[in-house]
Amino acid sequence: MKLLTALLSSMLLAGCMSNDLKKSEQLLKNFNCAKIDKAQMPHSSMTDYYQHMLYSSKTKAESYIEQYHQGEELFDLPLYEVVEQQYNLYKDACQNLGGILSEENQN
């Protein structure tokens, strides 16, 4: 009986993890900032900060998903929530650089 309970619990957990991974991978596809005109952008510490944030938030989300694929769970939060936090940082940086996210990609 204990074996059956353990088996069912692990199957349920695997199903939840799989769904969380799929949602996270779908959200990662939305990390696409368009229409940033770098030639017209003034060089300042703020633009450098937002450019760095744009790059690092996407890179972190990709890394978290890859590590999740390898069986590593880095956080107590669901993967989707962690990727969503990175997406919000990405979105803010994109908007502050004058870029846009297409309507179909926004939550």
Secondary structure, 3 states (H helix, E strand, C coil): CHHHHHHHHHHHHHHHHHHHHHHHHHHHCCCCCECCCCCCCCCCHHHHHHHHHHHHHHHHHHHHHHHHHCCCCCCCCCHHHHHHHHHHHHHHHHHHCCCECCHHHCC
